[in-house]
């Protein structure tokens, strides 16, 4: 997987990005860098992002499989 910036879709506000890191862990990361976590499975990552975003519709987007997420970039 390559490390890459996740471009905004321009249409909606997305507070969290969910995807995998280079080791296969699931990452949920706030786009402002304020909060995030490493999770064992996709469901847990999405649950965290959902709760942290206040169940706001459109607040979560998924990184393409070709992108390697990190909490620190």
TIKOLKOL-705106 format. One line per field, with one value per atom (N, C-alpha, C): residue in three letters; x, y, z; chain; atom name. Coordinates in pm, 1 decimal. Layout:
N
type = ALA  ...
X = X  ...
Y = Y  ...
Z = Z  ...
mol = A  ...
atom = CA  ...
//
This chain:
73
type = UNK  UNK  UNK  UNK  UNK  UNK  UNK  UNK  UNK  UNK  UNK  UNK  UNK  UNK  UNK  UNK  UNK  UNK  UNK  UNK  UNK  UNK  UNK  UNK  UNK  UNK  UNK  UNK  UNK  UNK  UNK  UNK  UNK  UNK  UNK  UNK  UNK  UNK  UNK  UNK  UNK  UNK  UNK  UNK  UNK  UNK  UNK  UNK  UNK  UNK  UNK  UNK  UNK  UNK  UNK  UNK  UNK  UNK  UNK  UNK  UNK  UNK  UNK  UNK  UNK  UNK  UNK  UNK  UNK  UNK  UNK  UNK  UNK  UNK  UNK  UNK  UNK  UNK  UNK  UNK  UNK  UNK  UNK  UNK  UNK  UNK  UNK  UNK  UNK  UNK  UNK  UNK  UNK  UNK  UNK  UNK  UNK  UNK  UNK  UNK  UNK  UNK  UNK  UNK  UNK  UNK  UNK  UNK  UNK  UNK  UNK  UNK  UNK  UNK  UNK  UNK  UNK  UNK  UNK  UNK  UNK  UNK  UNK  UNK  UNK  UNK  UNK  UNK  UNK  UNK  UNK  UNK  UNK  UNK  UNK  UNK  UNK  UNK  UNK  UNK  UNK  UNK  UNK  UNK  UNK  UNK  UNK  UNK  UNK  UNK  UNK  UNK  UNK  UNK  UNK  UNK  UNK  UNK  UNK  UNK  UNK  UNK  UNK  UNK  UNK  UNK  UNK  UNK  UNK  UNK  UNK  UNK  UNK  UNK  UNK  UNK  UNK  UNK  UNK  UNK  UNK  UNK  UNK  UNK  UNK  UNK  UNK  UNK  UNK  UNK  UNK  UNK  UNK  UNK  UNK  UNK  UNK  UNK  UNK  UNK  UNK  UNK  UNK  UNK  UNK  UNK  UNK  UNK  UNK  UNK  UNK  UNK  UNK  UNK  UNK  UNK  UNK  UNK  UNK
X = 83.2  0.0  87.7  40.7  115.3  55.2  138.4  89.5  47.7  -68.2  -117.9  -217.5  -229.3  -331.2  -466.7  -568.0  -703.3  -772.5  -800.9  -863.6  -1007.6  -1049.3  -1187.4  -1275.8  -1398.9  -1488.1  -1552.7  -1537.0  -1585.4  -1733.1  -1811.4  -1956.4  -2005.5  -1936.4  -1987.0  -1876.4  -1916.0  -1822.4  -1795.5  -1670.9  -1632.9  -1537.5  -1578.4  -1493.8  -1393.3  -1427.8  -1340.5  -1309.6  -1187.8  -1145.3  -1118.9  -1170.6  -1149.7  -1079.7  -976.5  -903.4  -801.2  -710.5  -610.1  -471.8  -391.3  -252.2  -167.2  -37.9  52.0  60.0  16.9  19.4  -116.6  -215.5  -348.1  -444.9  -402.6  -493.3  -589.6  -705.5  -802.2  -776.5  -779.8  -755.4  -881.9  -921.2  -1024.6  -956.4  -954.9  -877.5  -961.8  -964.7  -1029.8  -946.9  -1009.7  -936.5  -863.2  -901.9  -834.3  -718.7  -699.4  -590.4  -614.7  -738.5  -770.2  -788.0  -836.4  -861.2  -854.1  -838.7  -833.2  -794.0  -789.8  -753.4  -716.5  -656.5  -619.5  -710.3  -769.3  -870.7  -841.8  -890.7  -868.6  -958.5  -1072.9  -1164.0  -1235.3  -1292.1  -1359.5  -1479.2  -1556.1  -1675.2  -1640.4  -1533.5  -1492.4  -1447.1  -1374.6  -1329.4  -1448.3  -1545.0  -1663.9  -1746.8  -1759.8  -1835.2  -1772.7  -1640.0  -1569.1  -1595.8  -1578.1  -1598.0  -1742.2  -1835.2  -1977.2  -2007.1  -1958.4  -1982.2  -1914.0  -1789.1  -1714.0  -1770.8  -1836.6  -1893.3  -2038.0  -2086.8  -2223.1  -2328.2  -2299.1  -2391.3  -2430.8  -2344.0  -2372.4  -2366.0  -2471.7  -2474.9  -2362.8  -2290.7  -2184.9  -2054.2  -2042.1  -1921.9  -1807.7  -1833.3  -1730.1  -1712.7  -1586.9  -1559.3  -1450.0  -1440.1  -1346.6  -1233.7  -1112.4  -994.8  -992.4  -944.7  -930.1  -831.6  -849.6  -761.8  -615.7  -588.9  -449.9  -380.6  -453.8  -398.2  -369.8  -252.7  -209.6  -229.0  -323.0  -348.1  -253.3  -238.3  -161.6  -228.2  -212.7  -267.0  -185.3  -64.4  29.2  53.5  -15.1  5.2  -124.3
Y = -117.8  0.0  124.2  227.3  351.9  451.0  536.0  643.7  758.2  811.4  915.9  1002.8  1124.2  1215.1  1169.6  1169.0  1134.3  1262.5  1276.7  1400.1  1412.7  1533.4  1560.0  1547.0  1501.7  1489.2  1621.2  1722.5  1856.1  1877.8  1772.3  1786.2  1782.9  1711.4  1690.6  1709.4  1740.3  1749.6  1609.4  1568.7  1437.6  1459.5  1422.6  1445.6  1333.2  1210.0  1096.2  1020.6  968.6  877.7  743.1  636.1  500.9  420.8  348.2  264.2  180.5  117.9  30.6  94.5  56.2  98.5  -7.6  11.7  -79.7  -218.1  -231.9  -360.9  -430.1  -368.5  -429.0  -390.9  -305.2  -258.3  -156.6  -147.7  -47.0  82.9  193.6  327.4  410.2  482.2  585.8  713.6  813.1  934.0  1058.0  1149.3  1278.3  1356.9  1417.7  1491.0  1612.9  1661.7  1776.2  1732.0  1602.0  1550.7  1559.6  1575.6  1590.7  1457.4  1355.7  1226.7  1115.7  996.7  881.2  759.0  645.0  522.7  413.1  307.8  188.0  76.6  2.7  -96.4  -231.2  -336.2  -472.3  -505.0  -436.1  -466.1  -340.1  -351.0  -237.6  -189.1  -282.9  -247.5  -157.8  -191.0  -109.7  29.3  38.4  167.8  255.2  195.9  271.0  310.9  222.3  254.5  374.8  373.7  486.0  615.8  613.2  733.9  782.6  690.3  725.9  795.5  737.7  797.3  934.1  943.3  1068.7  1179.6  1143.6  1244.9  1278.0  1220.9  1250.9  1196.4  1086.5  1020.6  1112.4  1207.0  1301.5  1230.0  1241.3  1179.3  1235.6  1149.0  1191.9  1226.4  1198.5  1236.5  1136.4  1021.0  917.9  884.6  876.2  826.4  721.5  639.8  528.6  554.0  529.2  543.9  430.1  456.0  347.7  242.5  118.6  9.4  34.5  113.1  140.5  243.4  305.3  409.3  352.2  379.5  335.5  449.8  435.0  539.7  530.0  641.1  649.2  751.8  736.3  837.4  966.0  957.4  1068.7  1146.0  1115.6  1194.8  1226.0
Z = 0.0  0.0  0.0  -65.3  -68.8  29.2  83.7  169.1  79.2  106.1  18.9  93.1  48.2  99.0  46.2  131.7  90.7  45.5  -83.8  -129.4  -81.9  -54.1  -16.4  -138.7  -118.7  -233.8  -270.9  -185.8  -218.7  -196.3  -179.0  -166.4  -22.4  63.4  197.7  299.4  419.3  528.8  579.8  581.7  634.0  749.1  865.3  981.2  1001.8  970.1  993.6  865.6  862.1  755.7  822.2  762.7  813.0  704.4  742.2  648.1  722.4  647.6  707.9  706.1  805.8  806.0  736.5  731.2  662.7  724.3  849.1  917.0  916.4  851.7  842.6  952.1  1046.1  1149.7  1090.6  1149.0  1106.1  1180.8  1107.8  1162.0  1142.1  1245.1  1234.9  1279.9  1192.6  1218.4  1187.4  1282.0  1261.0  1160.2  1062.7  959.8  1014.1  1131.1  1191.7  1281.3  1296.2  1378.0  1527.7  1567.6  1709.5  1781.8  1712.6  1776.3  1671.9  1719.4  1630.7  1709.7  1642.2  1710.9  1614.0  1669.7  1596.2  1646.2  1552.1  1588.2  1522.9  1586.9  1537.1  1418.2  1408.1  1297.7  1250.2  1131.6  1066.7  1148.2  1202.8  1279.4  1397.2  1468.4  1583.1  1540.3  1429.6  1378.7  1339.4  1272.0  1230.1  1351.8  1448.6  1570.7  1641.7  1655.0  1718.0  1642.0  1511.1  1430.0  1437.0  1438.7  1448.1  1579.9  1687.6  1819.6  1832.1  1786.8  1798.0  1710.3  1602.7  1513.4  1548.7  1657.0  1700.5  1606.5  1540.4  1446.1  1330.1  1296.6  1188.5  1052.9  975.7  842.6  756.3  688.9  598.8  667.6  797.7  871.2  856.5  798.0  784.1  637.2  595.6  461.4  471.2  370.6  371.1  272.6  319.2  234.5  133.3  10.6  -85.8  -32.7  -73.4  -28.0  -60.9  -164.0  -205.4  -116.5  -23.2  63.5  201.2  251.0  383.8  482.1  575.3  673.7  791.9  858.6  982.3  1071.2  1200.0  1291.0  1287.0  1232.9  1245.0  1116.9  1007.8  885.0  818.3
mol = A  A  A  A  A  A  A  A  A  A  A  A  A  A  A  A  A  A  A  A  A  A  A  A  A  A  A  A  A  A  A  A  A  A  A  A  A  A  A  A  A  A  A  A  A  A  A  A  A  A  A  A  A  A  A  A  A  A  A  A  A  A  A  A  A  A  A  A  A  A  A  A  A  A  A  A  A  A  A  A  A  A  A  A  A  A  A  A  A  A  A  A  A  A  A  A  A  A  A  A  A  A  A  A  A  A  A  A  A  A  A  A  A  A  A  A  A  A  A  A  A  A  A  A  A  A  A  A  A  A  A  A  A  A  A  A  A  A  A  A  A  A  A  A  A  A  A  A  A  A  A  A  A  A  A  A  A  A  A  A  A  A  A  A  A  A  A  A  A  A  A  A  A  A  A  A  A  A  A  A  A  A  A  A  A  A  A  A  A  A  A  A  A  A  A  A  A  A  A  A  A  A  A  A  A  A  A  A  A  A  A  A  A  A  A  A  A  A  A
atom = N  CA  C  N  CA  C  N  CA  C  N  CA  C  N  CA  C  N  CA  C  N  CA  C  N  CA  C  N  CA  C  N  CA  C  N  CA  C  N  CA  C  N  CA  C  N  CA  C  N  CA  C  N  CA  C  N  CA  C  N  CA  C  N  CA  C  N  CA  C  N  CA  C  N  CA  C  N  CA  C  N  CA  C  N  CA  C  N  CA  C  N  CA  C  N  CA  C  N  CA  C  N  CA  C  N  CA  C  N  CA  C  N  CA  C  N  CA  C  N  CA  C  N  CA  C  N  CA  C  N  CA  C  N  CA  C  N  CA  C  N  CA  C  N  CA  C  N  CA  C  N  CA  C  N  CA  C  N  CA  C  N  CA  C  N  CA  C  N  CA  C  N  CA  C  N  CA  C  N  CA  C  N  CA  C  N  CA  C  N  CA  C  N  CA  C  N  CA  C  N  CA  C  N  CA  C  N  CA  C  N  CA  C  N  CA  C  N  CA  C  N  CA  C  N  CA  C  N  CA  C  N  CA  C  N  CA  C  N  CA  C  N  CA  C  N  CA  C  N  CA  C  N  CA  C
//
